[in-house]
Amino acid sequence: MNADALSLLLTRDMPYGKYKGHKLADLPGNYLAWMSREGFPRGELGALLALMYELDHNNLRGLLDPLRPSANARR
């Protein structure tokens, strides 16, 4: 895991499906779990979704909070 991948979770939108247009970091845990069971897509999107699933599954979503734009605006 690296900071670049974490920041991509906050800036990339889901390109298709029920949550099209939502930031990857904001996808619900049940959707990420479903994608994990069904199989993540290939490529960068799949890697980012797998990372987001691991963060959610291990209750580590808070790692993204300092990287969120609203957190940086307050500094």
N, CA, C and O atoms as a Maestro MAE file, in Angstrom:
{
 s_m_m2io_version
 :::
 2.0.0
}

f_m_ct {
 s_m_title
 :::
 protein
 m_atom[300] {
  # First column is atom index #
  i_m_mmod_type
  r_m_x_coord
  r_m_y_coord
  r_m_z_coord
  i_m_residue_number
  s_m_chain_name
  s_m_pdb_residue_name
  s_m_pdb_atom_name
  i_m_atomic_number
  :::
  1 25 0.851 -1.170 0.000 1 A "MET " " N  " 7
  2 3 0.000 0.000 0.000 1 A "MET " " CA " 6
  3 2 0.897 1.233 0.000 1 A "MET " " C  " 6
  4 15 1.891 1.292 0.724 1 A "MET " " O  " 8
  5 25 0.534 2.217 -0.821 2 A "ASN " " N  " 7
  6 3 1.305 3.456 -0.831 2 A "ASN " " CA " 6
  7 2 0.369 4.650 -0.822 2 A "ASN " " C  " 6
  8 15 -0.828 4.515 -1.078 2 A "ASN " " O  " 8
  9 25 0.916 5.812 -0.528 3 A "ALA " " N  " 7
  10 3 0.100 7.025 -0.417 3 A "ALA " " CA " 6
  11 2 -0.573 7.375 -1.736 3 A "ALA " " C  " 6
  12 15 -1.688 7.896 -1.743 3 A "ALA " " O  " 8
  13 25 0.091 7.096 -2.850 4 A "ASP " " N  " 7
  14 3 -0.513 7.396 -4.152 4 A "ASP " " CA " 6
  15 2 -1.785 6.580 -4.363 4 A "ASP " " C  " 6
  16 15 -2.790 7.104 -4.843 4 A "ASP " " O  " 8
  17 25 -1.739 5.312 -4.009 5 A "ALA " " N  " 7
  18 3 -2.923 4.457 -4.159 5 A "ALA " " CA " 6
  19 2 -4.040 4.940 -3.237 5 A "ALA " " C  " 6
  20 15 -5.207 4.955 -3.629 5 A "ALA " " O  " 8
  21 25 -3.691 5.329 -2.026 6 A "LEU " " N  " 7
  22 3 -4.709 5.829 -1.107 6 A "LEU " " CA " 6
  23 2 -5.343 7.106 -1.629 6 A "LEU " " C  " 6
  24 15 -6.558 7.276 -1.528 6 A "LEU " " O  " 8
  25 25 -4.545 8.006 -2.186 7 A "SER " " N  " 7
  26 3 -5.120 9.246 -2.713 7 A "SER " " CA " 6
  27 2 -5.972 8.986 -3.955 7 A "SER " " C  " 6
  28 15 -6.935 9.712 -4.206 7 A "SER " " O  " 8
  29 25 -5.628 7.963 -4.730 8 A "LEU " " N  " 7
  30 3 -6.461 7.615 -5.885 8 A "LEU " " CA " 6
  31 2 -7.845 7.146 -5.447 8 A "LEU " " C  " 6
  32 15 -8.828 7.389 -6.147 8 A "LEU " " O  " 8
  33 25 -7.931 6.482 -4.307 9 A "LEU " " N  " 7
  34 3 -9.236 6.053 -3.805 9 A "LEU " " CA " 6
  35 2 -10.159 7.237 -3.557 9 A "LEU " " C  " 6
  36 15 -11.380 7.117 -3.659 9 A "LEU " " O  " 8
  37 25 -9.565 8.383 -3.230 10 A "LEU " " N  " 7
  38 3 -10.348 9.581 -2.926 10 A "LEU " " CA " 6
  39 2 -10.691 10.404 -4.160 10 A "LEU " " C  " 6
  40 15 -11.575 11.259 -4.109 10 A "LEU " " O  " 8
  41 25 -10.000 10.153 -5.265 11 A "THR " " N  " 7
  42 3 -10.221 10.977 -6.452 11 A "THR " " CA " 6
  43 2 -10.881 10.235 -7.611 11 A "THR " " C  " 6
  44 15 -11.510 10.859 -8.466 11 A "THR " " O  " 8
  45 25 -10.746 8.921 -7.648 12 A "ARG " " N  " 7
  46 3 -11.314 8.138 -8.752 12 A "ARG " " CA " 6
  47 2 -12.779 7.840 -8.515 12 A "ARG " " C  " 6
  48 15 -13.201 7.508 -7.408 12 A "ARG " " O  " 8
  49 25 -13.544 7.969 -9.591 13 A "ASP " " N  " 7
  50 3 -14.960 7.623 -9.544 13 A "ASP " " CA " 6
  51 2 -15.165 6.209 -10.041 13 A "ASP " " C  " 6
  52 15 -14.431 5.726 -10.903 13 A "ASP " " O  " 8
  53 25 -16.178 5.545 -9.486 14 A "MET " " N  " 7
  54 3 -16.576 4.231 -9.986 14 A "MET " " CA " 6
  55 2 -17.140 4.453 -11.387 14 A "MET " " C  " 6
  56 15 -18.071 5.241 -11.551 14 A "MET " " O  " 8
  57 25 -16.593 3.772 -12.405 15 A "PRO " " N  " 7
  58 3 -16.980 4.077 -13.783 15 A "PRO " " CA " 6
  59 2 -18.274 3.409 -14.255 15 A "PRO " " C  " 6
  60 15 -18.779 3.758 -15.322 15 A "PRO " " O  " 8
  61 25 -18.818 2.470 -13.499 16 A "TYR " " N  " 7
  62 3 -20.017 1.761 -13.962 16 A "TYR " " CA " 6
  63 2 -20.763 1.163 -12.776 16 A "TYR " " C  " 6
  64 15 -20.286 1.192 -11.641 16 A "TYR " " O  " 8
  65 25 -21.929 0.627 -13.057 17 A "GLY " " N  " 7
  66 3 -22.695 -0.099 -12.056 17 A "GLY " " CA " 6
  67 2 -23.558 0.786 -11.183 17 A "GLY " " C  " 6
  68 15 -23.746 1.974 -11.443 17 A "GLY " " O  " 8
  69 25 -24.070 0.169 -10.147 18 A "LYS " " N  " 7
  70 3 -24.998 0.815 -9.220 18 A "LYS " " CA " 6
  71 2 -24.415 2.089 -8.608 18 A "LYS " " C  " 6
  72 15 -25.145 3.046 -8.350 18 A "LYS " " O  " 8
  73 25 -23.126 2.102 -8.381 19 A "TYR " " N  " 7
  74 3 -22.479 3.240 -7.723 19 A "TYR " " CA " 6
  75 2 -21.638 4.073 -8.694 19 A "TYR " " C  " 6
  76 15 -20.662 4.706 -8.289 19 A "TYR " " O  " 8
  77 25 -22.009 4.072 -9.946 20 A "LYS " " N  " 7
  78 3 -21.311 4.871 -10.958 20 A "LYS " " CA " 6
  79 2 -21.278 6.336 -10.501 20 A "LYS " " C  " 6
  80 15 -22.295 6.901 -10.099 20 A "LYS " " O  " 8
  81 25 -20.085 6.930 -10.574 21 A "GLY " " N  " 7
  82 3 -19.920 8.328 -10.193 21 A "GLY " " CA " 6
  83 2 -19.536 8.543 -8.738 21 A "GLY " " C  " 6
  84 15 -19.134 9.649 -8.375 21 A "GLY " " O  " 8
  85 25 -19.646 7.529 -7.898 22 A "HIS " " N  " 7
  86 3 -19.234 7.640 -6.499 22 A "HIS " " CA " 6
  87 2 -17.713 7.454 -6.409 22 A "HIS " " C  " 6
  88 15 -17.130 6.677 -7.166 22 A "HIS " " O  " 8
  89 25 -17.093 8.159 -5.495 23 A "LYS " " N  " 7
  90 3 -15.665 7.967 -5.251 23 A "LYS " " CA " 6
  91 2 -15.432 6.557 -4.723 23 A "LYS " " C  " 6
  92 15 -16.243 6.036 -3.957 23 A "LYS " " O  " 8
  93 25 -14.330 5.942 -5.129 24 A "LEU " " N  " 7
  94 3 -14.039 4.584 -4.689 24 A "LEU " " CA " 6
  95 2 -13.979 4.499 -3.161 24 A "LEU " " C  " 6
  96 15 -14.388 3.494 -2.578 24 A "LEU " " O  " 8
  97 25 -13.479 5.535 -2.524 25 A "ALA " " N  " 7
  98 3 -13.376 5.547 -1.063 25 A "ALA " " CA " 6
  99 2 -14.741 5.593 -0.386 25 A "ALA " " C  " 6
  100 15 -14.852 5.289 0.802 25 A "ALA " " O  " 8
  101 25 -15.779 5.969 -1.128 26 A "ASP " " N  " 7
  102 3 -17.112 6.102 -0.546 26 A "ASP " " CA " 6
  103 2 -18.033 4.936 -0.879 26 A "ASP " " C  " 6
  104 15 -19.216 4.966 -0.539 26 A "ASP " " O  " 8
  105 25 -17.507 3.917 -1.536 27 A "LEU " " N  " 7
  106 3 -18.330 2.745 -1.848 27 A "LEU " " CA " 6
  107 2 -18.662 2.006 -0.558 27 A "LEU " " C  " 6
  108 15 -17.806 1.868 0.316 27 A "LEU " " O  " 8
  109 25 -19.905 1.528 -0.430 28 A "PRO " " N  " 7
  110 3 -20.273 0.820 0.803 28 A "PRO " " CA " 6
  111 2 -19.587 -0.539 0.921 28 A "PRO " " C  " 6
  112 15 -19.262 -1.181 -0.078 28 A "PRO " " O  " 8
  113 25 -19.378 -0.954 2.155 29 A "GLY " " N  " 7
  114 3 -18.693 -2.205 2.434 29 A "GLY " " CA " 6
  115 2 -19.376 -3.416 1.834 29 A "GLY " " C  " 6
  116 15 -18.707 -4.333 1.360 29 A "GLY " " O  " 8
  117 25 -20.709 -3.433 1.848 30 A "ASN " " N  " 7
  118 3 -21.399 -4.600 1.292 30 A "ASN " " CA " 6
  119 2 -21.183 -4.719 -0.217 30 A "ASN " " C  " 6
  120 15 -21.125 -5.828 -0.747 30 A "ASN " " O  " 8
  121 25 -21.064 -3.591 -0.909 31 A "TYR " " N  " 7
  122 3 -20.788 -3.615 -2.347 31 A "TYR " " CA " 6
  123 2 -19.361 -4.110 -2.603 31 A "TYR " " C  " 6
  124 15 -19.128 -4.903 -3.516 31 A "TYR " " O  " 8
  125 25 -18.425 -3.644 -1.802 32 A "LEU " " N  " 7
  126 3 -17.038 -4.094 -1.944 32 A "LEU " " CA " 6
  127 2 -16.919 -5.586 -1.654 32 A "LEU " " C  " 6
  128 15 -16.175 -6.292 -2.333 32 A "LEU " " O  " 8
  129 25 -17.648 -6.069 -0.649 33 A "ALA " " N  " 7
  130 3 -17.628 -7.500 -0.330 33 A "ALA " " CA " 6
  131 2 -18.220 -8.312 -1.478 33 A "ALA " " C  " 6
  132 15 -17.708 -9.378 -1.821 33 A "ALA " " O  " 8
  133 25 -19.299 -7.804 -2.068 34 A "TRP " " N  " 7
  134 3 -19.906 -8.485 -3.215 34 A "TRP " " CA " 6
  135 2 -18.914 -8.552 -4.373 34 A "TRP " " C  " 6
  136 15 -18.766 -9.594 -5.012 34 A "TRP " " O  " 8
  137 25 -18.237 -7.435 -4.639 35 A "MET " " N  " 7
  138 3 -17.259 -7.420 -5.725 35 A "MET " " CA " 6
  139 2 -16.118 -8.396 -5.435 35 A "MET " " C  " 6
  140 15 -15.599 -9.037 -6.349 35 A "MET " " O  " 8
  141 25 -15.732 -8.507 -4.177 36 A "SER " " N  " 7
  142 3 -14.681 -9.445 -3.809 36 A "SER " " CA " 6
  143 2 -15.109 -10.881 -4.109 36 A "SER " " C  " 6
  144 15 -14.326 -11.674 -4.630 36 A "SER " " O  " 8
  145 25 -16.339 -11.201 -3.781 37 A "ARG " " N  " 7
  146 3 -16.848 -12.557 -4.042 37 A "ARG " " CA " 6
  147 2 -16.973 -12.833 -5.539 37 A "ARG " " C  " 6
  148 15 -16.667 -13.934 -5.997 37 A "ARG " " O  " 8
  149 25 -17.420 -11.840 -6.295 38 A "GLU " " N  " 7
  150 3 -17.630 -11.997 -7.740 38 A "GLU " " CA " 6
  151 2 -16.324 -11.933 -8.530 38 A "GLU " " C  " 6
  152 15 -16.213 -12.501 -9.617 38 A "GLU " " O  " 8
  153 25 -15.356 -11.245 -7.976 39 A "GLY " " N  " 7
  154 3 -14.067 -11.055 -8.651 39 A "GLY " " CA " 6
  155 2 -13.897 -9.611 -9.079 39 A "GLY " " C  " 6
  156 15 -14.737 -9.058 -9.789 39 A "GLY " " O  " 8
  157 25 -12.815 -9.013 -8.646 40 A "PHE " " N  " 7
  158 3 -12.535 -7.626 -9.018 40 A "PHE " " CA " 6
  159 2 -12.152 -7.568 -10.490 40 A "PHE " " C  " 6
  160 15 -11.602 -8.530 -11.024 40 A "PHE " " O  " 8
  161 25 -12.436 -6.449 -11.150 41 A "PRO " " N  " 7
  162 3 -12.012 -6.309 -12.548 41 A "PRO " " CA " 6
  163 2 -10.484 -6.280 -12.649 41 A "PRO " " C  " 6
  164 15 -9.789 -6.050 -11.659 41 A "PRO " " O  " 8
  165 25 -9.991 -6.510 -13.824 42 A "ARG " " N  " 7
  166 3 -8.542 -6.475 -14.050 42 A "ARG " " CA " 6
  167 2 -8.041 -5.033 -14.068 42 A "ARG " " C  " 6
  168 15 -8.806 -4.083 -14.235 42 A "ARG " " O  " 8
  169 25 -6.762 -4.913 -13.896 43 A "GLY " " N  " 7
  170 3 -6.111 -3.617 -14.039 43 A "GLY " " CA " 6
  171 2 -6.141 -2.768 -12.779 43 A "GLY " " C  " 6
  172 15 -6.381 -3.248 -11.671 43 A "GLY " " O  " 8
  173 25 -5.886 -1.482 -13.002 44 A "GLU " " N  " 7
  174 3 -5.771 -0.550 -11.890 44 A "GLU " " CA " 6
  175 2 -7.063 -0.441 -11.090 44 A "GLU " " C  " 6
  176 15 -7.026 -0.385 -9.861 44 A "GLU " " O  " 8
  177 25 -8.203 -0.412 -11.773 45 A "LEU " " N  " 7
  178 3 -9.480 -0.313 -11.069 45 A "LEU " " CA " 6
  179 2 -9.654 -1.483 -10.111 45 A "LEU " " C  " 6
  180 15 -10.039 -1.285 -8.959 45 A "LEU " " O  " 8
  181 25 -9.382 -2.675 -10.563 46 A "GLY " " N  " 7
  182 3 -9.502 -3.847 -9.707 46 A "GLY " " CA " 6
  183 2 -8.572 -3.792 -8.509 46 A "GLY " " C  " 6
  184 15 -8.956 -4.164 -7.400 46 A "GLY " " O  " 8
  185 25 -7.350 -3.327 -8.731 47 A "ALA " " N  " 7
  186 3 -6.389 -3.205 -7.632 47 A "ALA " " CA " 6
  187 2 -6.869 -2.183 -6.606 47 A "ALA " " C  " 6
  188 15 -6.741 -2.401 -5.402 47 A "ALA " " O  " 8
  189 25 -7.421 -1.069 -7.080 48 A "LEU " " N  " 7
  190 3 -7.925 -0.052 -6.163 48 A "LEU " " CA " 6
  191 2 -9.146 -0.548 -5.395 48 A "LEU " " C  " 6
  192 15 -9.281 -0.288 -4.200 48 A "LEU " " O  " 8
  193 25 -10.029 -1.259 -6.081 49 A "LEU " " N  " 7
  194 3 -11.204 -1.809 -5.397 49 A "LEU " " CA " 6
  195 2 -10.792 -2.852 -4.360 49 A "LEU " " C  " 6
  196 15 -11.370 -2.909 -3.274 49 A "LEU " " O  " 8
  197 25 -9.806 -3.669 -4.686 50 A "ALA " " N  " 7
  198 3 -9.312 -4.663 -3.733 50 A "ALA " " CA " 6
  199 2 -8.696 -3.967 -2.516 50 A "ALA " " C  " 6
  200 15 -8.892 -4.410 -1.384 50 A "ALA " " O  " 8
  201 25 -7.965 -2.897 -2.742 51 A "LEU " " N  " 7
  202 3 -7.383 -2.138 -1.640 51 A "LEU " " CA " 6
  203 2 -8.490 -1.552 -0.766 51 A "LEU " " C  " 6
  204 15 -8.421 -1.630 0.460 51 A "LEU " " O  " 8
  205 25 -9.507 -0.968 -1.395 52 A "MET " " N  " 7
  206 3 -10.605 -0.376 -0.636 52 A "MET " " CA " 6
  207 2 -11.353 -1.440 0.145 52 A "MET " " C  " 6
  208 15 -11.786 -1.196 1.271 52 A "MET " " O  " 8
  209 25 -11.506 -2.618 -0.445 53 A "TYR " " N  " 7
  210 3 -12.151 -3.727 0.275 53 A "TYR " " CA " 6
  211 2 -11.344 -4.096 1.513 53 A "TYR " " C  " 6
  212 15 -11.916 -4.294 2.585 53 A "TYR " " O  " 8
  213 25 -10.031 -4.192 1.383 54 A "GLU " " N  " 7
  214 3 -9.183 -4.538 2.534 54 A "GLU " " CA " 6
  215 2 -9.268 -3.477 3.623 54 A "GLU " " C  " 6
  216 15 -9.328 -3.802 4.808 54 A "GLU " " O  " 8
  217 25 -9.273 -2.210 3.222 55 A "LEU " " N  " 7
  218 3 -9.399 -1.136 4.211 55 A "LEU " " CA " 6
  219 2 -10.735 -1.238 4.944 55 A "LEU " " C  " 6
  220 15 -10.795 -1.106 6.166 55 A "LEU " " O  " 8
  221 25 -11.794 -1.473 4.190 56 A "ASP " " N  " 7
  222 3 -13.121 -1.574 4.804 56 A "ASP " " CA " 6
  223 2 -13.221 -2.815 5.687 56 A "ASP " " C  " 6
  224 15 -13.682 -2.738 6.825 56 A "ASP " " O  " 8
  225 25 -12.796 -3.931 5.169 57 A "HIS " " N  " 7
  226 3 -12.912 -5.207 5.877 57 A "HIS " " CA " 6
  227 2 -12.130 -5.200 7.189 57 A "HIS " " C  " 6
  228 15 -12.547 -5.825 8.164 57 A "HIS " " O  " 8
  229 25 -11.020 -4.510 7.215 58 A "ASN " " N  " 7
  230 3 -10.168 -4.449 8.406 58 A "ASN " " CA " 6
  231 2 -10.397 -3.184 9.234 58 A "ASN " " C  " 6
  232 15 -9.594 -2.838 10.101 58 A "ASN " " O  " 8
  233 25 -11.501 -2.506 8.949 59 A "ASN " " N  " 7
  234 3 -11.887 -1.304 9.696 59 A "ASN " " CA " 6
  235 2 -10.785 -0.239 9.689 59 A "ASN " " C  " 6
  236 15 -10.472 0.359 10.718 59 A "ASN " " O  " 8
  237 25 -10.206 -0.016 8.505 60 A "LEU " " N  " 7
  238 3 -9.111 0.951 8.365 60 A "LEU " " CA " 6
  239 2 -9.481 2.127 7.467 60 A "LEU " " C  " 6
  240 15 -8.590 2.814 6.967 60 A "LEU " " O  " 8
  241 25 -10.756 2.373 7.252 61 A "ARG " " N  " 7
  242 3 -11.164 3.510 6.420 61 A "ARG " " CA " 6
  243 2 -10.624 4.828 6.973 61 A "ARG " " C  " 6
  244 15 -10.409 5.776 6.218 61 A "ARG " " O  " 8
  245 25 -10.408 4.887 8.254 62 A "GLY " " N  " 7
  246 3 -9.887 6.103 8.879 62 A "GLY " " CA " 6
  247 2 -8.522 6.532 8.350 62 A "GLY " " C  " 6
  248 15 -8.143 7.695 8.485 62 A "GLY " " O  " 8
  249 25 -7.784 5.600 7.750 63 A "LEU " " N  " 7
  250 3 -6.494 5.968 7.153 63 A "LEU " " CA " 6
  251 2 -6.654 6.993 6.039 63 A "LEU " " C  " 6
  252 15 -5.715 7.722 5.720 63 A "LEU " " O  " 8
  253 25 -7.844 7.049 5.447 64 A "LEU " " N  " 7
  254 3 -8.085 7.979 4.346 64 A "LEU " " CA " 6
  255 2 -8.443 9.382 4.827 64 A "LEU " " C  " 6
  256 15 -8.313 10.346 4.072 64 A "LEU " " O  " 8
  257 25 -8.887 9.504 6.063 65 A "ASP " " N  " 7
  258 3 -9.368 10.803 6.558 65 A "ASP " " CA " 6
  259 2 -8.356 11.937 6.428 65 A "ASP " " C  " 6
  260 15 -8.735 13.018 5.978 65 A "ASP " " O  " 8
  261 25 -7.092 11.750 6.796 66 A "PRO " " N  " 7
  262 3 -6.141 12.862 6.653 66 A "PRO " " CA " 6
  263 2 -5.885 13.264 5.188 66 A "PRO " " C  " 6
  264 15 -5.409 14.366 4.916 66 A "PRO " " O  " 8
  265 25 -6.203 12.365 4.259 67 A "LEU " " N  " 7
  266 3 -5.967 12.647 2.845 67 A "LEU " " CA " 6
  267 2 -7.159 13.303 2.157 67 A "LEU " " C  " 6
  268 15 -7.039 13.788 1.032 67 A "LEU " " O  " 8
  269 25 -8.293 13.317 2.821 68 A "ARG " " N  " 7
  270 3 -9.499 13.892 2.214 68 A "ARG " " CA " 6
  271 2 -9.317 15.392 2.020 68 A "ARG " " C  " 6
  272 15 -8.731 16.064 2.869 68 A "ARG " " O  " 8
  273 25 -9.818 15.916 0.908 69 A "PRO " " N  " 7
  274 3 -9.660 17.352 0.631 69 A "PRO " " CA " 6
  275 2 -10.196 18.250 1.735 69 A "PRO " " C  " 6
  276 15 -9.582 19.279 2.019 69 A "PRO " " O  " 8
  277 25 -11.299 17.915 2.362 70 A "SER " " N  " 7
  278 3 -11.859 18.761 3.411 70 A "SER " " CA " 6
  279 2 -10.932 18.837 4.620 70 A "SER " " C  " 6
  280 15 -10.872 19.871 5.285 70 A "SER " " O  " 8
  281 25 -10.214 17.764 4.912 71 A "ALA " " N  " 7
  282 3 -9.263 17.758 6.027 71 A "ALA " " CA " 6
  283 2 -8.082 18.676 5.731 71 A "ALA " " C  " 6
  284 15 -7.582 19.362 6.622 71 A "ALA " " O  " 8
  285 25 -7.636 18.684 4.466 72 A "ASN " " N  " 7
  286 3 -6.502 19.526 4.089 72 A "ASN " " CA " 6
  287 2 -6.891 20.998 4.051 72 A "ASN " " C  " 6
  288 15 -6.041 21.859 4.281 72 A "ASN " " O  " 8
  289 25 -8.149 21.308 3.768 73 A "ALA " " N  " 7
  290 3 -8.581 22.694 3.680 73 A "ALA " " CA " 6
  291 2 -8.585 23.372 5.050 73 A "ALA " " C  " 6
  292 15 -8.439 24.591 5.137 73 A "ALA " " O  " 8
  293 25 -8.749 22.596 6.113 74 A "ARG " " N  " 7
  294 3 -8.783 23.147 7.466 74 A "ARG " " CA " 6
  295 2 -7.401 23.475 8.007 74 A "ARG " " C  " 6
  296 15 -7.278 24.173 9.013 74 A "ARG " " O  " 8
  297 25 -6.375 22.983 7.356 75 A "ARG " " N  " 7
  298 3 -5.010 23.196 7.866 75 A "ARG " " CA " 6
  299 2 -4.479 24.549 7.506 75 A "ARG " " C  " 6
  300 15 -3.348 24.883 7.860 75 A "ARG " " O  " 8
  :::
 }
 m_bond[299] {
  # First column is bond index #
  i_m_from
  i_m_to
  i_m_order
  :::
  1 1 2 1
  2 2 3 1
  3 3 4 2
  4 3 5 1
  5 5 6 1
  6 6 7 1
  7 7 8 2
  8 7 9 1
  9 9 10 1
  10 10 11 1
  11 11 12 2
  12 11 13 1
  13 13 14 1
  14 14 15 1
  15 15 16 2
  16 15 17 1
  17 17 18 1
  18 18 19 1
  19 19 20 2
  20 19 21 1
  21 21 22 1
  22 22 23 1
  23 23 24 2
  24 23 25 1
  25 25 26 1
  26 26 27 1
  27 27 28 2
  28 27 29 1
  29 29 30 1
  30 30 31 1
  31 31 32 2
  32 31 33 1
  33 33 34 1
  34 34 35 1
  35 35 36 2
  36 35 37 1
  37 37 38 1
  38 38 39 1
  39 39 40 2
  40 39 41 1
  41 41 42 1
  42 42 43 1
  43 43 44 2
  44 43 45 1
  45 45 46 1
  46 46 47 1
  47 47 48 2
  48 47 49 1
  49 49 50 1
  50 50 51 1
  51 51 52 2
  52 51 53 1
  53 53 54 1
  54 54 55 1
  55 55 56 2
  56 55 57 1
  57 57 58 1
  58 58 59 1
  59 59 60 2
  60 59 61 1
  61 61 62 1
  62 62 63 1
  63 63 64 2
  64 63 65 1
  65 65 66 1
  66 66 67 1
  67 67 68 2
  68 67 69 1
  69 69 70 1
  70 70 71 1
  71 71 72 2
  72 71 73 1
  73 73 74 1
  74 74 75 1
  75 75 76 2
  76 75 77 1
  77 77 78 1
  78 78 79 1
  79 79 80 2
  80 79 81 1
  81 81 82 1
  82 82 83 1
  83 83 84 2
  84 83 85 1
  85 85 86 1
  86 86 87 1
  87 87 88 2
  88 87 89 1
  89 89 90 1
  90 90 91 1
  91 91 92 2
  92 91 93 1
  93 93 94 1
  94 94 95 1
  95 95 96 2
  96 95 97 1
  97 97 98 1
  98 98 99 1
  99 99 100 2
  100 99 101 1
  101 101 102 1
  102 102 103 1
  103 103 104 2
  104 103 105 1
  105 105 106 1
  106 106 107 1
  107 107 108 2
  108 107 109 1
  109 109 110 1
  110 110 111 1
  111 111 112 2
  112 111 113 1
  113 113 114 1
  114 114 115 1
  115 115 116 2
  116 115 117 1
  117 117 118 1
  118 118 119 1
  119 119 120 2
  120 119 121 1
  121 121 122 1
  122 122 123 1
  123 123 124 2
  124 123 125 1
  125 125 126 1
  126 126 127 1
  127 127 128 2
  128 127 129 1
  129 129 130 1
  130 130 131 1
  131 131 132 2
  132 131 133 1
  133 133 134 1
  134 134 135 1
  135 135 136 2
  136 135 137 1
  137 137 138 1
  138 138 139 1
  139 139 140 2
  140 139 141 1
  141 141 142 1
  142 142 143 1
  143 143 144 2
  144 143 145 1
  145 145 146 1
  146 146 147 1
  147 147 148 2
  148 147 149 1
  149 149 150 1
  150 150 151 1
  151 151 152 2
  152 151 153 1
  153 153 154 1
  154 154 155 1
  155 155 156 2
  156 155 157 1
  157 157 158 1
  158 158 159 1
  159 159 160 2
  160 159 161 1
  161 161 162 1
  162 162 163 1
  163 163 164 2
  164 163 165 1
  165 165 166 1
  166 166 167 1
  167 167 168 2
  168 167 169 1
  169 169 170 1
  170 170 171 1
  171 171 172 2
  172 171 173 1
  173 173 174 1
  174 174 175 1
  175 175 176 2
  176 175 177 1
  177 177 178 1
  178 178 179 1
  179 179 180 2
  180 179 181 1
  181 181 182 1
  182 182 183 1
  183 183 184 2
  184 183 185 1
  185 185 186 1
  186 186 187 1
  187 187 188 2
  188 187 189 1
  189 189 190 1
  190 190 191 1
  191 191 192 2
  192 191 193 1
  193 193 194 1
  194 194 195 1
  195 195 196 2
  196 195 197 1
  197 197 198 1
  198 198 199 1
  199 199 200 2
  200 199 201 1
  201 201 202 1
  202 202 203 1
  203 203 204 2
  204 203 205 1
  205 205 206 1
  206 206 207 1
  207 207 208 2
  208 207 209 1
  209 209 210 1
  210 210 211 1
  211 211 212 2
  212 211 213 1
  213 213 214 1
  214 214 215 1
  215 215 216 2
  216 215 217 1
  217 217 218 1
  218 218 219 1
  219 219 220 2
  220 219 221 1
  221 221 222 1
  222 222 223 1
  223 223 224 2
  224 223 225 1
  225 225 226 1
  226 226 227 1
  227 227 228 2
  228 227 229 1
  229 229 230 1
  230 230 231 1
  231 231 232 2
  232 231 233 1
  233 233 234 1
  234 234 235 1
  235 235 236 2
  236 235 237 1
  237 237 238 1
  238 238 239 1
  239 239 240 2
  240 239 241 1
  241 241 242 1
  242 242 243 1
  243 243 244 2
  244 243 245 1
  245 245 246 1
  246 246 247 1
  247 247 248 2
  248 247 249 1
  249 249 250 1
  250 250 251 1
  251 251 252 2
  252 251 253 1
  253 253 254 1
  254 254 255 1
  255 255 256 2
  256 255 257 1
  257 257 258 1
  258 258 259 1
  259 259 260 2
  260 259 261 1
  261 261 262 1
  262 262 263 1
  263 263 264 2
  264 263 265 1
  265 265 266 1
  266 266 267 1
  267 267 268 2
  268 267 269 1
  269 269 270 1
  270 270 271 1
  271 271 272 2
  272 271 273 1
  273 273 274 1
  274 274 275 1
  275 275 276 2
  276 275 277 1
  277 277 278 1
  278 278 279 1
  279 279 280 2
  280 279 281 1
  281 281 282 1
  282 282 283 1
  283 283 284 2
  284 283 285 1
  285 285 286 1
  286 286 287 1
  287 287 288 2
  288 287 289 1
  289 289 290 1
  290 290 291 1
  291 291 292 2
  292 291 293 1
  293 293 294 1
  294 294 295 1
  295 295 296 2
  296 295 297 1
  297 297 298 1
  298 298 299 1
  299 299 300 2
  :::
 }
}
